[in-house]
Amino acid sequence: MVRKIFEGGMGIVYEAEQHGTRDFVKRIAIKVVRQHYANQKQFIENFIGEAKLVADLIHTNIVQTYHLGEARGVYFIAMELIRGVNLEQFSAQLVDKRRTLPKELAVFIVSRVARGLAYAHAKSDKDGKPLGIVHRDVSFKNIMIAFEGDVKLSDFGIAKARGFLVDNEGEVVAGKADYMSPEQANFQITDKRSDLFSAGVVLAHLLLGKNIFKGPTPEESRQRMMNLPIPDFREMDQRVDDPLNEILHRSLARDLNQRYSNADDLLYALEHYIYHSGY
C-alpha cells in the first residue's frame, strides 16, 4: 500500500504497488471493504459480483478490474489506477478558480461516458446471451477524468446484470438520489435507458455548474427527479443552443418512448454536436 486515495461509506481505495519477478512494479488501485460490511453476506456477494462483472468489461472508458482477492477475511479488488480526479472534485476546482467549463468539453466528457455505457449495455456472456447491464449510479463521483484526458466510468457496485449481483429492484432505491432516473426514484424496474437519463443529469450539471434536481434531502431530490418540470436550458445558459437543448431534453425525457433508446444514439448526438463542422 502506498497511500489512501478515497474513503467512502462502504469501502476505502488505496494506491498500491504490484510486484513481480525481476523488479517488475505496477501501480494499481486497491478497493477494500470496510470491516463493518465484511460480515454482511449480501454486501459481500455484490462486491464479488461487481468484480466478476467488471473483470470482462475491457474498454477505454471504463475503469478496468485486474483481480479479486481475500486477505484475513477481508475482500479487495485490484483495479486500474487513474491519475486524476472525479467530476465532483473537478467541479469543485472550477468553482474555486471561478472558471466556467467550456460547453464543448462538457459534451465531450458525457460522450465518453455514453461510449462506455454503450459497450457495457451491449455486453453478452460467453454463450452470447445479453447480460442486461444497467449501471444505475452514473454520477459525478463515479466519472473520472485522468490527467492525460481520458474519461472513465467507475463503480459498478450497484449495477444490475443477469447472474452477477443480488438485485432487489422495485423494493429498494439504488443510486444517488440527485442523479437517478425517474424510474429508479419511483421504485420501478429499470433498463439501459435509465443510465441515459443519469447521463443527461451529468451533462446539465456540467453546463450549468449546478444540479437542478438536487434538493436539501435525498427524499426531496427523489421527488424532483419525478416531478420537476424540465426547463428550457437556453434560458438558463445562453451558451446552450437549440441542438444542445434538444439533446438535454431527449436525455431527460421522463417518457421512456421519448428518451434516447440506447447509448449509441446518445453518443452519436453528442459527437455530431461537437464534430459536425470538423475538428
N, C-alpha and C positions, 0 to 999 in steps of 0.2 A: 504494500500500500504506500502511495506517495503522499496523497493529500485528500481531504474531503472536498468534493465538488458541490454537492447539493444534498440537502436534508429535507425530506418530506414527512408527511404524517405516517406513511406506511413503510418507508424504506430510506436508505441512505446510499448515495452514489459516491464512489471514490475513484480517483485516478490511481492506477496501479501499473506495475511492470510485469510483463510475462517473460520469463526467462527460458531459454532453450540451450541447445548444445553450442559450443564454440562461441560463447559470449553473445548469443542471439538475445536481443532485448526488444520487446514491442510494448509501446504504451497503450493501455486499454482502459476502459471504464468498468467498474465492478458495482453492480446493483445488489444490495444486501437487504434482506427482510429484517425489519425491526423485531426485536425479541418479543414484543407484545403480541405480534401476529404469528410468531413461529409455531405456536401450538393450535392455531385456528385452521382446521382441516380444509375448509372451503377456500380460504385465502391462499393457502399453500398450493392447493390443486390449481387455482387460477394462475398463480405465479409460475408454476411449472408449465401450465398450458400456454401462457404467454411466451415463454422461452421456446417451446416446441413449435409454436405457430410462427414466430418471427425468425426462427432459425432458417426457414426456407424462403423468407422474403428478402431476396437479394436485389436491391435496387438503389440507385444513387441518391434517391430522395427519401430513403427510409434508413434509420439507424440500424446497423447490422448487429446481429447477435452471434457470438462465437461459441459460447459454452454455457451449459447449466451444471452447477456443481453444488456440493454439500460438504460443509466442514463443521464438525462438532454440533451437528443437529441444525445448523443454520444454512438455508439455501441462498445461493447467489447466482447472478447471471453475469457473464463476461461479455462486454459489448464494445462496439466501435467507440473510440474516444473522439468526441467532437470538440475541437478547439474553437470555441465561440460562445455565443450567448443564445438564450431562448428569446422569443419575441417579447415576453414580459420585461426581461432585462433590457432588451434593445429599445423598447418603447420608453422605459424609464430614463435611459440615456438621452433620448431625443428630447424629452421634457426638461431634463437637467440643463441641456445645452440650448434650449429654446429653438430647436430645429424642427422643421416640418419634413416628413418623409415624402419624397417625390412620388407622384401618383403612379408613374411607370414602374418604380421599384416595388410599390405596394402590390401592383398587379402581377409583377414578375414573381414575387415571393409566393403568392397564392397559386400561381400557375404551377410552380414546382410542387406545392402541396397536392394540387389536383393530379399531377403526373404520378406522384407516389400513391395516391388513392386509387387511380385508375389501375395501376399494377396490382395493388392489394385486392381490390374488388374483383378482379378477373382471375385471381389465383385458384388453381384446382389442386386436388390431391393426386397421389401417384396413379390413381385409376382414371384420372380425367374428370372427376366429379367436382363441380364448383364448391369451394369452401364457404361461400356466402359471407366473406369477411365484412364486418362493419366496425370501423374504429371506435366510434361513439364518444371520443374525447378529443376531437380536433379543436385545439385551443392555443392561446398564446404560450402557455407553459410547455406544450408538447410539440412546438415547432422550433427547431434550432437553426441558427444561421452560423455557419463556420466562418472563421476569419478569411478563408480563401474564397468565400462567396457561395458555397453550397448551401442549399436549404434541405433540412432533414426532418421528417416526421418521426416522432418517437412515442414511446409508451403505449403499447397495445394491451395494457394490463386489464382494461375493461372491455376490450373488443369482444365481439361475438363471432364465432366461427364454428362450423359444424364439427363436433368431435374433439374440440380442444379446450374449451373453457366452460365452467358451470355457469348457466345462464338463467337468471330469474326475471328476464324481461317481461314487463307487464305487471310485475309485482313490486319492483323497486325502481327508483330512478337512477340511471347510470350516467355519469358525465358531470361536467361543471355547469351549474345552472345558467350562467350567463353566456354560454356558447352552445348549449344543447338545442336540438331541433324541437319544434312543437310536438312531434310525435313522442320524443323522449320525455318532454315535460308533462305530457298527458298520459304517461304510463301505457303507451301503445307499442306495438311491435314495430321495429324499425327495419329498413333495408338500406342499401348503399346511398339512397338519396338523402338520408339523414345527415351523412357526413358532408354532403354538398351544401346543406343549409349552414352547418357549422363553419364551412369554408367561407361562405358569404358573410357570416358574422365577423370572421377574422379580417376579411377584406374591408368591410365597413369600418372596423376598429382602426385598421392601419391608416385608412384615408382620413378619418375624422379625428383621430387622436383620442377617441373615447369609445366605449362600448355602450350603445344606446339601449341595450337590453339589460344592462347591469343595474340591479336595484339595491337598496340598503341591506336586504337579506336574501339568502338563496331562494326562499319562497316567493319573494317579490320578483326576483329575476325570472323564476319559472313562470309566473303569471304574465310577465311581459313577453316572454317567448311565445305564449299562446295568444295574447290579446293586443299587444302594442301595434298600432297601425304602422305599416312600413312607410317611412317618409319618402318624399321626393328628395333624393340626395343632392340634386342640383341646387336645391335651396339651402342646403347645409354646408356645401363646399363648392365654390364657383369653379373649381378645377374639374368637377365631375360633369362630363358632357352627356349627351343623350345615349350613346352606345354603352358607356360605363354604367350609367343609371339603369339601363336595361339589364346588364349583366347582374348587377346587385339585386334587382327586383326578381329576376328569374331564379337566382340562387336562394333568395329569401322568401319565395312563394310558399305559403302555408298549404295551398292545394298541391298535392303531390303531382297531379297531372300537369300543373303549370311550371313546376320546378324542372331544372335540368334532369334528364332521365339517367345520366351516367356521368362519371368524372371525365371521360374523354370529350364529351360535348362541352363541359365547362372549361376544360383545358384548351380546346380549340378556340372558344370565345375569348379567353384571356390572352392567348398568344396572338390571335388575329388582331386584337385591340392594340397590342404594343408593337407588333411587327408588320402590320398590313402595308405600311408605307415604306418598308425597308429598314435596314439597320442604320 
